Amino acid sequence: MKVKTASEIVVLARHPQRITPLDYIHRLFDEFIELHGDRHYADDKAIVGGIATLNGLACTVVAIQKGRDLAENVARHFGSPHPEGYRKALRLMKQAEKFGRPIITFINTPGAFCGIEAEERGEGEAIARNLYEMSDLAVPIIAIFTGEGGSGGAIALGVADHIMMLEHSIYSILSPEGFASILWKDAKRAEEAAELMKLTAYDLKELGVIDEIVSETQGASGLPLEQALIERDLKQKIIAQLTNLQAIEINELLERRYDRFRQF
């Protein structure tokens, strides 16, 4: 099979027909109870989270969700969370720590919402608080990139003990268009920028930023057409990693997590 270029993978990562994080939640987990609100301001629909069971194990799941159509994308801010979304995510993760539930995050976002109202409500502080708190949460954390992983808006749910990426997903400090605009003052050079940015799953696996790649090559078009195969593979990988992580003494787990992110 022909290896796809970085720019081709960017297109697939953004494709509106990709399986969404919420799809994965409903298909991978036996039960899911969604919880709402940050207890301070509002319920951000770009962040979906709650309590789920996986093979009988209770866990907390948090996802950044895009929409399937224009109306849903508007409601979910096109997958760009507001500060209250990140605070909702942190509330759920702290609750998971209290009750000893492992945390699984699904990430698909072009980045945090960039409007003035988000800045007024402390977007930067909310993201920084998530990074600070996740680094010391005393439960196993698995992060899964299912499409786009843009900037601090993605890493706000990405401080994890084990990081997976779907084969045709991306993870970078900013979009290729933003990179090209800054470097060359020309957003039209985004394809060229994508090749330089090392944003694909294979690049990041080689660099040690992520741990595992989930294959999507069953579909000839490059989209996850054979959903059952991917879901089964992903579910097996999640269960295997939860088993491995839960066998590690918590102080050692936290030390490993700290060392992992300090090296960058």
C-alpha positions in Angstrom: 0.0 0.0 0.0 1.3 3.5 -0.9 2.5 5.5 2.0 0.5 8.7 2.4 2.2 12.1 2.5 1.7 14.3 5.6 -0.6 16.6 3.6 -2.8 13.7 2.6 -3.0 12.6 6.2 -4.0 16.1 7.3 -6.9 15.9 4.8 -8.0 12.5 6.2 -7.6 13.7 9.8 -10.0 16.5 9.1 -12.5 14.5 7.0 -16.1 15.1 8.1 -16.8 11.4 7.7 -14.2 10.2 10.3 -15.5 8.3 13.3 -15.9 10.9 16.0 -14.8 10.4 19.6 -18.4 10.2 20.7 -18.9 7.3 18.2 -16.0 5.5 19.8 -17.4 6.0 23.3 -20.7 4.5 22.4 -19.2 1.6 20.5 -16.2 0.7 22.7 -17.7 1.0 26.2 -20.5 -1.2 27.7 -22.2 1.8 29.4 -21.7 5.5 29.3 -23.3 8.2 31.5 -22.6 11.7 30.4 -22.0 14.4 33.0 -22.3 18.1 32.3 -21.0 21.5 33.4 -17.9 22.9 35.0 -19.8 24.1 38.2 -18.6 27.6 37.5 -20.0 29.0 34.2 -21.5 26.6 31.7 -21.6 23.3 29.9 -19.3 23.3 26.9 -20.6 20.9 24.2 -17.1 20.7 22.7 -16.1 18.5 25.6 -18.0 15.3 26.2 -17.3 13.4 29.4 -18.7 11.0 32.0 -18.5 7.6 33.6 -18.2 4.4 31.5 -17.5 0.7 31.9 -15.1 -1.3 29.8 -15.3 -5.1 30.3 -16.8 -4.4 33.7 -14.2 -1.9 34.7 -15.5 1.6 35.7 -13.5 4.4 34.1 -13.9 8.1 33.3 -14.0 9.1 29.7 -13.4 12.6 28.4 -13.5 13.6 24.7 -13.2 16.6 22.5 -16.0 16.3 20.0 -16.6 17.9 16.6 -20.0 17.9 14.8 -21.3 15.9 11.9 -23.1 18.8 10.2 -23.1 22.6 10.4 -25.6 22.9 13.1 -23.8 20.4 15.4 -20.4 22.0 14.6 -21.7 25.4 15.6 -23.1 23.9 18.9 -19.7 22.2 19.5 -17.6 25.2 18.4 -16.1 23.0 15.6 -14.3 21.0 18.2 -12.6 24.0 19.8 -13.4 24.0 23.6 -14.0 27.1 25.7 -12.4 27.5 29.1 -15.4 26.0 30.8 -14.9 22.8 28.6 -11.4 22.3 30.0 -12.7 23.0 33.5 -15.4 20.4 33.0 -12.8 17.9 31.9 -10.7 18.6 34.9 -13.7 18.3 37.2 -14.4 14.9 35.8 -10.7 13.8 36.0 -10.4 14.9 39.7 -13.6 12.9 40.4 -12.0 9.9 38.7 -9.0 10.3 41.0 -11.2 10.5 44.0 -12.9 7.2 43.2 -9.9 5.4 41.7 -11.1 5.2 38.2 -8.6 5.2 35.2 -9.0 8.0 32.7 -9.3 7.7 28.9 -9.3 10.8 26.7 -10.3 11.0 23.1 -8.8 14.1 21.3 -10.0 15.6 18.0 -9.6 19.4 17.9 -8.0 22.0 15.7 -7.2 23.9 19.0 -8.8 25.8 21.8 -11.5 28.3 20.9 -9.7 31.6 19.9 -12.5 34.1 20.5 -12.2 37.1 22.9 -14.8 35.7 25.2 -12.6 32.6 25.8 -9.7 34.8 26.7 -11.9 36.9 29.0 -12.8 33.7 30.9 -9.2 32.5 31.2 -8.5 30.1 28.4 -4.8 30.0 29.0 -5.2 29.4 32.7 -7.7 26.6 32.2 -5.3 24.8 29.8 -2.3 25.3 32.1 -4.3 24.1 35.1 -5.2 20.9 33.2 -1.5 20.3 32.4 -0.5 20.9 36.0 -3.2 18.7 37.5 -3.0 15.8 35.0 0.7 15.5 35.6 -0.1 14.4 39.2 -3.4 12.6 39.0 -3.0 9.4 40.9 -4.8 7.1 38.4 -3.7 5.7 35.0 -4.4 7.9 32.0 -4.6 6.9 28.4 -4.9 9.5 25.6 -6.1 8.7 22.1 -5.8 11.1 19.1 -8.6 10.2 16.7 -8.3 13.1 14.2 -6.7 16.5 14.7 -4.6 17.3 17.7 -4.0 21.0 17.6 -1.7 22.9 20.0 -2.5 23.5 23.7 -6.1 22.7 23.1 -5.1 19.1 22.5 -2.4 18.7 25.0 -4.8 19.9 27.7 -6.2 16.4 27.6 -3.0 14.7 26.4 -0.9 14.5 29.6 -1.1 10.7 29.8 0.8 7.5 30.7 0.2 6.0 27.3 -0.6 7.9 24.1 -2.1 6.3 21.0 -2.8 7.9 17.6 -5.0 6.6 14.9 -2.9 6.1 11.7 -4.5 9.0 9.9 -4.5 11.5 12.7 -2.2 14.5 13.4 -0.7 16.2 16.5 1.2 19.4 16.3 1.9 22.8 17.9 -0.4 24.5 15.4 -2.1 23.9 12.1 0.0 23.7 8.8 -1.8 26.9 7.7 -0.7 28.7 10.8 2.8 27.4 10.5 3.0 28.6 6.8 1.5 31.9 7.7 4.1 32.5 10.4 7.2 31.1 8.6 6.5 32.3 5.1 3.6 34.7 5.5 1.7 32.5 3.1 -1.0 30.1 4.3 -1.2 28.6 0.8 2.0 26.8 1.5 0.3 24.6 4.1 1.0 21.4 2.2 4.7 22.2 2.2 4.5 23.1 5.9 2.8 19.8 6.8 5.8 17.8 5.4 8.2 19.8 7.6 6.2 19.7 10.9 6.5 16.0 11.8 2.9 15.8 12.7 1.9 12.3 11.6 1.5 9.3 13.9 4.6 7.7 12.3 6.7 10.8 12.8 5.6 11.2 16.4 6.1 7.5 17.2 9.7 7.7 15.8 10.3 10.9 18.0 9.0 9.1 21.1 6.1 11.6 21.5 3.5 8.9 21.3 3.6 5.2 22.2 1.3 3.3 19.8 -0.4 3.6 16.4 -3.8 2.2 15.7 -4.0 1.0 12.1 -6.7 2.5 9.7 -5.4 0.8 6.5 -8.4 -1.6 6.1 -10.3 1.1 4.2 -9.1 1.6 0.7 -9.9 5.3 0.7 -7.9 5.9 3.8 -11.0 6.6 5.9 -12.0 4.1 8.6 -14.6 2.3 6.5 -14.3 -1.1 8.2 -15.3 0.4 11.6 -15.7 -2.9 13.4 -12.2 -3.9 12.8 -10.7 -0.7 14.0 -13.0 -0.6 17.0 -12.1 -4.1 18.0 -8.4 -3.4 17.6 -8.6 -0.2 19.6 -10.6 -1.8 22.4 -8.1 -4.6 22.7 -5.3 -2.0 22.9 -7.0 0.0 25.6 -7.8 -3.0 27.7 -4.2 -4.2 27.4 -2.7 -0.9 28.4 -5.1 -0.4 31.3 -4.0 -3.8 32.6 -0.4 -2.9 32.2 -0.8 0.5 33.9 -2.9 -0.7 36.8 -0.1 -3.2 37.6 2.3 -0.3 38.2 2.6 1.1 41.8 1.1 4.6 41.7 4.2 6.5 42.8 6.2 4.8 40.1 3.5 5.6 37.6 3.6 9.3 38.5 7.4 9.4 38.4 7.3 7.9 34.9 4.7 10.4 33.7 6.7 13.3 35.1 9.9 12.0 33.5 8.1 11.5 30.2 7.1 15.1 29.8 10.2 16.6 31.3 12.2 15.1 28.4 10.5 17.4 26.0 
